[in-house]
Amino acid sequence: MRTARTTRRAAARDAALYLLVDGTKWRPRRITANEVRRCVNSARRMPTDVHVYETTDRDGIALHVAHVHYHPGYWSDRDNVTEIYEIPTRALTDL
């Protein structure tokens, strides 16, 4: 049986990270909304481009998409690193 507490915890785990490194796509990783917030806030203090969009998925569920692109030279061994975070809006409002 799901309680309000376990539902909140499950909703917070619904965020996903999609990583692209030099054109290679990595398998999506499930993370919490708090982890996304920390990563995006940290990226804003670095030489990156950070954009956050509000949209819906194919089923009409509201979500936020954060796009973080690291400038060339930030990573010593990689030229093109992009992180895409997908966060359902309900996970943000449940915090």
A tleap script that builds the chain and sets N, CA, C and O, in Angstrom:
source leaprc.protein.ff14SB
mol = sequence {
  NMET ARG THR ALA ARG THR THR ARG ARG ALA
  ALA ALA ARG ASP ALA ALA LEU TYR LEU LEU
  VAL ASP GLY THR LYS TRP ARG PRO ARG ARG
  ILE THR ALA ASN GLU VAL ARG ARG CYS VAL
  ASN SER ALA ARG ARG MET PRO THR ASP VAL
  HIE VAL TYR GLU THR THR ASP ARG ASP GLY
  ILE ALA LEU HIE VAL ALA HIE VAL HIE TYR
  HIE PRO GLY TYR TRP SER ASP ARG ASP ASN
  VAL THR GLU ILE TYR GLU ILE PRO THR ARG
  ALA LEU THR ASP CLEU
}
set mol.1.N position { 0.838 -1.175 0.000 }
set mol.1.CA position { 0.000 0.000 0.000 }
set mol.1.C position { 0.886 1.243 0.000 }
set mol.1.O position { 1.823 1.347 0.792 }
set mol.2.N position { 0.591 2.163 -0.874 }
set mol.2.CA position { 1.371 3.386 -0.986 }
set mol.2.C position { 0.787 4.457 -0.073 }
set mol.2.O position { -0.412 4.734 -0.105 }
set mol.3.N position { 1.634 5.040 0.722 }
set mol.3.CA position { 1.218 6.165 1.558 }
set mol.3.C position { 1.645 7.452 0.872 }
set mol.3.O position { 2.323 7.426 -0.155 }
set mol.4.N position { 1.240 8.583 1.452 }
set mol.4.CA position { 1.623 9.874 0.875 }
set mol.4.C position { 3.138 10.037 0.883 }
set mol.4.O position { 3.712 10.621 -0.036 }
set mol.5.N position { 3.784 9.514 1.932 }
set mol.5.CA position { 5.243 9.631 2.037 }
set mol.5.C position { 5.953 8.828 0.948 }
set mol.5.O position { 6.878 9.341 0.318 }
set mol.6.N position { 5.546 7.592 0.715 }
set mol.6.CA position { 6.197 6.780 -0.326 }
set mol.6.C position { 5.857 7.300 -1.705 }
set mol.6.O position { 6.673 7.191 -2.620 }
set mol.7.N position { 4.668 7.864 -1.877 }
set mol.7.CA position { 4.312 8.449 -3.170 }
set mol.7.C position { 5.190 9.648 -3.465 }
set mol.7.O position { 5.643 9.820 -4.597 }
set mol.8.N position { 5.441 10.492 -2.449 }
set mol.8.CA position { 6.314 11.645 -2.624 }
set mol.8.C position { 7.728 11.198 -2.978 }
set mol.8.O position { 8.368 11.779 -3.855 }
set mol.9.N position { 8.209 10.171 -2.298 }
set mol.9.CA position { 9.550 9.656 -2.561 }
set mol.9.C position { 9.640 9.083 -3.973 }
set mol.9.O position { 10.644 9.288 -4.656 }
set mol.10.N position { 8.611 8.372 -4.417 }
set mol.10.CA position { 8.606 7.802 -5.770 }
set mol.10.C position { 8.545 8.906 -6.815 }
set mol.10.O position { 9.204 8.815 -7.851 }
set mol.11.N position { 7.756 9.954 -6.553 }
set mol.11.CA position { 7.648 11.054 -7.504 }
set mol.11.C position { 8.980 11.783 -7.638 }
set mol.11.O position { 9.339 12.219 -8.731 }
set mol.12.N position { 9.714 11.919 -6.537 }
set mol.12.CA position { 11.002 12.604 -6.582 }
set mol.12.C position { 12.030 11.801 -7.375 }
set mol.12.O position { 12.980 12.387 -7.893 }
set mol.13.N position { 11.875 10.493 -7.487 }
set mol.13.CA position { 12.801 9.644 -8.228 }
set mol.13.C position { 12.505 9.606 -9.717 }
set mol.13.O position { 13.221 8.946 -10.470 }
set mol.14.N position { 11.484 10.288 -10.147 }
set mol.14.CA position { 11.071 10.204 -11.539 }
set mol.14.C position { 11.931 11.004 -12.501 }
set mol.14.O position { 11.754 10.882 -13.713 }
set mol.15.N position { 12.857 11.818 -12.007 }
set mol.15.CA position { 13.701 12.618 -12.894 }
set mol.15.C position { 14.696 11.711 -13.611 }
set mol.15.O position { 15.043 10.638 -13.118 }
set mol.16.N position { 15.150 12.157 -14.779 }
set mol.16.CA position { 16.098 11.365 -15.559 }
set mol.16.C position { 17.209 12.256 -16.106 }
set mol.16.O position { 16.986 13.425 -16.422 }
set mol.17.N position { 18.404 11.689 -16.211 }
set mol.17.CA position { 19.556 12.371 -16.795 }
set mol.17.C position { 19.939 11.648 -18.076 }
set mol.17.O position { 20.138 10.433 -18.084 }
set mol.18.N position { 20.039 12.411 -19.157 }
set mol.18.CA position { 20.507 11.892 -20.440 }
set mol.18.C position { 21.835 12.588 -20.721 }
set mol.18.O position { 21.889 13.816 -20.776 }
set mol.19.N position { 22.890 11.827 -20.897 }
set mol.19.CA position { 24.229 12.379 -21.086 }
set mol.19.C position { 24.713 12.100 -22.498 }
set mol.19.O position { 24.627 10.971 -22.981 }
set mol.20.N position { 25.224 13.137 -23.160 }
set mol.20.CA position { 25.807 12.999 -24.489 }
set mol.20.C position { 27.240 13.507 -24.418 }
set mol.20.O position { 27.478 14.652 -24.033 }
set mol.21.N position { 28.194 12.660 -24.789 }
set mol.21.CA position { 29.605 13.027 -24.761 }
set mol.21.C position { 30.191 12.781 -26.143 }
set mol.21.O position { 30.268 11.643 -26.604 }
set mol.22.N position { 30.606 13.866 -26.801 }
set mol.22.CA position { 31.187 13.790 -28.142 }
set mol.22.C position { 30.340 12.955 -29.093 }
set mol.22.O position { 30.871 12.160 -29.868 }
set mol.23.N position { 29.014 13.137 -29.033 }
set mol.23.CA position { 28.116 12.439 -29.945 }
set mol.23.C position { 27.671 11.071 -29.474 }
set mol.23.O position { 26.808 10.459 -30.103 }
set mol.24.N position { 28.233 10.574 -28.384 }
set mol.24.CA position { 27.853 9.268 -27.849 }
set mol.24.C position { 26.760 9.451 -26.807 }
set mol.24.O position { 26.921 10.223 -25.862 }
set mol.25.N position { 25.650 8.744 -26.974 }
set mol.25.CA position { 24.546 8.814 -26.026 }
set mol.25.C position { 24.733 7.738 -24.961 }
set mol.25.O position { 24.986 6.576 -25.276 }
set mol.26.N position { 24.607 8.134 -23.710 }
set mol.26.CA position { 24.689 7.198 -22.599 }
set mol.26.C position { 23.290 6.814 -22.171 }
set mol.26.O position { 22.335 7.554 -22.411 }
set mol.27.N position { 23.168 5.668 -21.543 }
set mol.27.CA position { 21.867 5.189 -21.091 }
set mol.27.C position { 21.289 6.158 -20.059 }
set mol.27.O position { 22.021 6.637 -19.193 }
set mol.28.N position { 19.993 6.453 -20.137 }
set mol.28.CA position { 19.376 7.368 -19.159 }
set mol.28.C position { 19.544 6.840 -17.737 }
set mol.28.O position { 19.524 5.633 -17.496 }
set mol.29.N position { 19.709 7.769 -16.811 }
set mol.29.CA position { 19.891 7.411 -15.405 }
set mol.29.C position { 18.812 8.093 -14.581 }
set mol.29.O position { 18.586 9.294 -14.726 }
set mol.30.N position { 18.145 7.339 -13.717 }
set mol.30.CA position { 17.115 7.888 -12.833 }
set mol.30.C position { 17.791 8.581 -11.656 }
set mol.30.O position { 18.671 8.017 -11.006 }
set mol.31.N position { 17.359 9.823 -11.393 }
set mol.31.CA position { 17.890 10.588 -10.277 }
set mol.31.C position { 16.748 11.326 -9.601 }
set mol.31.O position { 15.628 11.344 -10.113 }
set mol.32.N position { 17.021 11.932 -8.459 }
set mol.32.CA position { 15.984 12.658 -7.737 }
set mol.32.C position { 15.923 14.105 -8.228 }
set mol.32.O position { 16.862 14.612 -8.842 }
set mol.33.N position { 14.805 14.747 -7.943 }
set mol.33.CA position { 14.649 16.158 -8.306 }
set mol.33.C position { 15.655 17.021 -7.557 }
set mol.33.O position { 16.118 18.028 -8.093 }
set mol.34.N position { 16.004 16.644 -6.322 }
set mol.34.CA position { 17.016 17.390 -5.566 }
set mol.34.C position { 18.386 17.292 -6.228 }
set mol.34.O position { 19.125 18.276 -6.267 }
set mol.35.N position { 18.729 16.121 -6.746 }
set mol.35.CA position { 19.999 15.970 -7.461 }
set mol.35.C position { 20.028 16.834 -8.712 }
set mol.35.O position { 21.053 17.437 -9.032 }
set mol.36.N position { 18.909 16.895 -9.416 }
set mol.36.CA position { 18.830 17.750 -10.605 }
set mol.36.C position { 19.039 19.200 -10.215 }
set mol.36.O position { 19.799 19.916 -10.868 }
set mol.37.N position { 18.380 19.636 -9.166 }
set mol.37.CA position { 18.507 21.024 -8.719 }
set mol.37.C position { 19.961 21.352 -8.386 }
set mol.37.O position { 20.464 22.405 -8.777 }
set mol.38.N position { 20.639 20.452 -7.663 }
set mol.38.CA position { 22.054 20.683 -7.319 }
set mol.38.C position { 22.922 20.743 -8.565 }
set mol.38.O position { 23.779 21.619 -8.673 }
set mol.39.N position { 22.719 19.835 -9.502 }
set mol.39.CA position { 23.534 19.790 -10.724 }
set mol.39.C position { 23.331 21.034 -11.586 }
set mol.39.O position { 24.298 21.603 -12.093 }
set mol.40.N position { 22.085 21.455 -11.754 }
set mol.40.CA position { 21.799 22.624 -12.589 }
set mol.40.C position { 22.333 23.892 -11.928 }
set mol.40.O position { 22.919 24.736 -12.605 }
set mol.41.N position { 22.142 24.039 -10.619 }
set mol.41.CA position { 22.672 25.216 -9.923 }
set mol.41.C position { 24.190 25.250 -9.985 }
set mol.41.O position { 24.779 26.320 -10.140 }
set mol.42.N position { 24.824 24.104 -9.868 }
set mol.42.CA position { 26.281 24.034 -9.978 }
set mol.42.C position { 26.739 24.398 -11.384 }
set mol.42.O position { 27.729 25.110 -11.550 }
set mol.43.N position { 26.034 23.920 -12.385 }
set mol.43.CA position { 26.398 24.197 -13.783 }
set mol.43.C position { 26.276 25.679 -14.111 }
set mol.43.O position { 27.010 26.191 -14.956 }
set mol.44.N position { 25.353 26.368 -13.448 }
set mol.44.CA position { 25.188 27.810 -13.710 }
set mol.44.C position { 26.404 28.618 -13.269 }
set mol.44.O position { 26.609 29.731 -13.752 }
set mol.45.N position { 27.214 28.076 -12.359 }
set mol.45.CA position { 28.414 28.771 -11.897 }
set mol.45.C position { 29.646 28.406 -12.719 }
set mol.45.O position { 30.734 28.914 -12.448 }
set mol.46.N position { 29.499 27.548 -13.704 }
set mol.46.CA position { 30.605 27.089 -14.541 }
set mol.46.C position { 30.479 27.689 -15.941 }
set mol.46.O position { 29.467 28.315 -16.258 }
set mol.47.N position { 31.509 27.500 -16.783 }
set mol.47.CA position { 31.396 27.982 -18.169 }
set mol.47.C position { 30.487 27.059 -18.988 }
set mol.47.O position { 30.957 26.192 -19.724 }
set mol.48.N position { 29.191 27.267 -18.842 }
set mol.48.CA position { 28.198 26.435 -19.516 }
set mol.48.C position { 27.064 27.301 -20.041 }
set mol.48.O position { 26.939 28.473 -19.687 }
set mol.49.N position { 26.248 26.705 -20.885 }
set mol.49.CA position { 24.972 27.289 -21.286 }
set mol.49.C position { 23.896 26.439 -20.633 }
set mol.49.O position { 23.843 25.229 -20.853 }
set mol.50.N position { 23.039 27.059 -19.833 }
set mol.50.CA position { 21.969 26.347 -19.142 }
set mol.50.C position { 20.630 26.928 -19.581 }
set mol.50.O position { 20.410 28.136 -19.490 }
set mol.51.N position { 19.748 26.071 -20.052 }
set mol.51.CA position { 18.407 26.476 -20.469 }
set mol.51.C position { 17.403 25.530 -19.837 }
set mol.51.O position { 17.609 24.316 -19.827 }
set mol.52.N position { 16.315 26.080 -19.310 }
set mol.52.CA position { 15.251 25.270 -18.722 }
set mol.52.C position { 13.957 25.574 -19.470 }
set mol.52.O position { 13.588 26.735 -19.652 }
set mol.53.N position { 13.281 24.525 -19.895 }
set mol.53.CA position { 12.050 24.647 -20.678 }
set mol.53.C position { 10.903 23.942 -19.964 }
set mol.53.O position { 11.106 22.908 -19.328 }
set mol.54.N position { 9.705 24.496 -20.069 }
set mol.54.CA position { 8.494 23.827 -19.594 }
set mol.54.C position { 7.777 23.265 -20.808 }
set mol.54.O position { 7.581 23.963 -21.803 }
set mol.55.N position { 7.390 22.009 -20.724 }
set mol.55.CA position { 6.740 21.357 -21.865 }
set mol.55.C position { 5.871 20.211 -21.355 }
set mol.55.O position { 5.686 20.064 -20.147 }
set mol.56.N position { 5.347 19.412 -22.254 }
set mol.56.CA position { 4.605 18.203 -21.892 }
set mol.56.C position { 5.173 17.032 -22.683 }
set mol.56.O position { 5.763 17.208 -23.749 }
set mol.57.N position { 4.983 15.837 -22.140 }
set mol.57.CA position { 5.411 14.660 -22.893 }
set mol.57.C position { 4.288 14.213 -23.825 }
set mol.57.O position { 3.284 14.912 -23.955 }
set mol.58.N position { 4.437 13.093 -24.455 }
set mol.58.CA position { 3.443 12.620 -25.434 }
set mol.58.C position { 2.086 12.330 -24.820 }
set mol.58.O position { 1.061 12.375 -25.500 }
set mol.59.N position { 2.091 12.027 -23.508 }
set mol.59.CA position { 0.839 11.720 -22.822 }
set mol.59.C position { 0.201 12.955 -22.199 }
set mol.59.O position { -0.841 12.850 -21.552 }
set mol.60.N position { 0.815 14.128 -22.385 }
set mol.60.CA position { 0.269 15.359 -21.835 }
set mol.60.C position { 0.693 15.658 -20.415 }
set mol.60.O position { 0.149 16.568 -19.790 }
set mol.61.N position { 1.660 14.906 -19.887 }
set mol.61.CA position { 2.138 15.128 -18.526 }
set mol.61.C position { 3.138 16.288 -18.541 }
set mol.61.O position { 4.091 16.285 -19.320 }
set mol.62.N position { 2.911 17.277 -17.673 }
set mol.62.CA position { 3.778 18.460 -17.617 }
set mol.62.C position { 5.152 18.080 -17.080 }
set mol.62.O position { 5.273 17.330 -16.112 }
set mol.63.N position { 6.186 18.615 -17.732 }
set mol.63.CA position { 7.543 18.388 -17.253 }
set mol.63.C position { 8.443 19.559 -17.586 }
set mol.63.O position { 8.130 20.392 -18.437 }
set mol.64.N position { 9.564 19.600 -16.897 }
set mol.64.CA position { 10.600 20.601 -17.145 }
set mol.64.C position { 11.798 19.868 -17.746 }
set mol.64.O position { 12.142 18.763 -17.328 }
set mol.65.N position { 12.421 20.504 -18.732 }
set mol.65.CA position { 13.619 19.947 -19.352 }
set mol.65.C position { 14.736 20.968 -19.165 }
set mol.65.O position { 14.615 22.121 -19.579 }
set mol.66.N position { 15.816 20.533 -18.540 }
set mol.66.CA position { 16.986 21.397 -18.356 }
set mol.66.C position { 18.077 20.910 -19.297 }
set mol.66.O position { 18.419 19.727 -19.305 }
set mol.67.N position { 18.622 21.827 -20.091 }
set mol.67.CA position { 19.674 21.518 -21.063 }
set mol.67.C position { 20.950 22.216 -20.605 }
set mol.67.O position { 20.991 23.444 -20.527 }
set mol.68.N position { 21.984 21.448 -20.304 }
set mol.68.CA position { 23.268 21.991 -19.858 }
set mol.68.C position { 24.319 21.601 -20.889 }
set mol.68.O position { 24.557 20.419 -21.136 }
set mol.69.N position { 24.938 22.607 -21.483 }
set mol.69.CA position { 25.989 22.364 -22.475 }
set mol.69.C position { 27.288 22.991 -21.967 }
set mol.69.O position { 27.370 24.204 -21.776 }
set mol.70.N position { 28.305 22.146 -21.752 }
set mol.70.CA position { 29.603 22.625 -21.268 }
set mol.70.C position { 30.415 23.161 -22.435 }
set mol.70.O position { 30.479 22.534 -23.493 }
set mol.71.N position { 31.030 24.310 -22.248 }
set mol.71.CA position { 31.843 24.915 -23.300 }
set mol.71.C position { 33.062 24.047 -23.596 }
set mol.71.O position { 33.594 23.402 -22.692 }
set mol.72.N position { 33.518 24.022 -24.871 }
set mol.72.CA position { 34.722 23.250 -25.209 }
set mol.72.C position { 35.898 23.724 -24.354 }
set mol.72.O position { 36.086 24.921 -24.138 }
set mol.73.N position { 36.673 22.770 -23.879 }
set mol.73.CA position { 37.817 23.081 -23.038 }
set mol.73.C position { 37.531 22.934 -21.556 }
set mol.73.O position { 38.466 22.887 -20.757 }
set mol.74.N position { 36.244 22.860 -21.160 }
set mol.74.CA position { 35.942 22.673 -19.745 }
set mol.74.C position { 36.408 21.293 -19.293 }
set mol.74.O position { 37.062 21.160 -18.258 }
set mol.75.N position { 36.070 20.270 -20.070 }
set mol.75.CA position { 36.557 18.918 -19.808 }
set mol.75.C position { 37.841 18.740 -20.604 }
set mol.75.O position { 37.860 19.010 -21.805 }
set mol.76.N position { 38.901 18.298 -19.969 }
set mol.76.CA position { 40.209 18.223 -20.629 }
set mol.76.C position { 40.256 17.180 -21.740 }
set mol.76.O position { 40.986 17.362 -22.714 }
set mol.77.N position { 39.503 16.102 -21.623 }
set mol.77.CA position { 39.591 15.034 -22.612 }
set mol.77.C position { 38.371 14.952 -23.540 }
set mol.77.O position { 38.290 14.044 -24.367 }
set mol.78.N position { 37.425 15.887 -23.411 }
set mol.78.CA position { 36.206 15.877 -24.227 }
set mol.78.C position { 35.924 17.281 -24.741 }
set mol.78.O position { 36.184 18.268 -24.054 }
set mol.79.N position { 35.386 17.361 -25.963 }
set mol.79.CA position { 35.063 18.661 -26.543 }
set mol.79.C position { 33.591 19.028 -26.431 }
set mol.79.O position { 33.252 20.207 -26.336 }
set mol.80.N position { 32.721 18.038 -26.441 }
set mol.80.CA position { 31.294 18.316 -26.502 }
set mol.80.C position { 30.560 17.475 -25.456 }
set mol.80.O position { 30.314 16.288 -25.670 }
set mol.81.N position { 30.213 18.093 -24.326 }
set mol.81.CA position { 29.496 17.393 -23.255 }
set mol.81.C position { 28.174 18.108 -23.015 }
set mol.81.O position { 28.140 19.313 -22.763 }
set mol.82.N position { 27.088 17.348 -23.097 }
set mol.82.CA position { 25.744 17.891 -22.893 }
set mol.82.C position { 24.990 16.999 -21.919 }
set mol.82.O position { 25.017 15.773 -22.028 }
set mol.83.N position { 24.316 17.634 -20.964 }
set mol.83.CA position { 23.458 16.916 -20.024 }
set mol.83.C position { 22.030 17.404 -20.228 }
set mol.83.O position { 21.775 18.608 -20.263 }
set mol.84.N position { 21.106 16.468 -20.361 }
set mol.84.CA position { 19.685 16.781 -20.484 }
set mol.84.C position { 18.990 16.182 -19.266 }
set mol.84.O position { 19.064 14.977 -19.028 }
set mol.85.N position { 18.322 17.024 -18.508 }
set mol.85.CA position { 17.574 16.574 -17.341 }
set mol.85.C position { 16.092 16.686 -17.652 }
set mol.85.O position { 15.635 17.712 -18.155 }
set mol.86.N position { 15.348 15.642 -17.358 }
set mol.86.CA position { 13.902 15.602 -17.575 }
set mol.86.C position { 13.234 15.408 -16.218 }
set mol.86.O position { 13.405 14.372 -15.575 }
set mol.87.N position { 12.468 16.418 -15.786 }
set mol.87.CA position { 11.873 16.390 -14.465 }
set mol.87.C position { 10.368 16.592 -14.581 }
set mol.87.O position { 9.931 17.647 -15.040 }
set mol.88.N position { 9.559 15.609 -14.177 }
set mol.88.CA position { 8.117 15.824 -14.163 }
set mol.88.C position { 7.775 16.955 -13.195 }
set mol.88.O position { 8.333 17.018 -12.099 }
set mol.89.N position { 6.877 17.834 -13.582 }
set mol.89.CA position { 6.517 18.974 -12.747 }
set mol.89.C position { 5.981 18.523 -11.405 }
set mol.89.O position { 6.208 19.199 -10.402 }
set mol.90.N position { 5.283 17.409 -11.351 }
set mol.90.CA position { 4.752 16.933 -10.066 }
set mol.90.C position { 5.874 16.578 -9.098 }
set mol.90.O position { 5.689 16.684 -7.885 }
set mol.91.N position { 7.040 16.158 -9.606 }
set mol.91.CA position { 8.179 15.863 -8.726 }
set mol.91.C position { 8.707 17.156 -8.108 }
set mol.91.O position { 9.187 17.153 -6.974 }
set mol.92.N position { 8.621 18.265 -8.853 }
set mol.92.CA position { 9.073 19.550 -8.310 }
set mol.92.C position { 8.097 20.103 -7.292 }
set mol.92.O position { 8.508 20.702 -6.298 }
set mol.93.N position { 6.808 19.910 -7.527 }
set mol.93.CA position { 5.813 20.449 -6.611 }
set mol.93.C position { 5.650 19.582 -5.370 }
set mol.93.O position { 5.103 20.054 -4.374 }
set mol.94.N position { 6.105 18.331 -5.392 }
set mol.94.CA position { 6.004 17.442 -4.238 }
set mol.94.C position { 7.136 17.664 -3.240 }
set mol.94.O position { 7.090 17.136 -2.129 }
set mol.95.N position { 8.151 18.438 -3.623 }
set mol.95.CA position { 9.289 18.656 -2.703 }
set mol.95.C position { 8.887 19.488 -1.518 }
set mol.95.O position { 9.715 19.767 -0.651 }
savepdb mol mol.pdb
quit
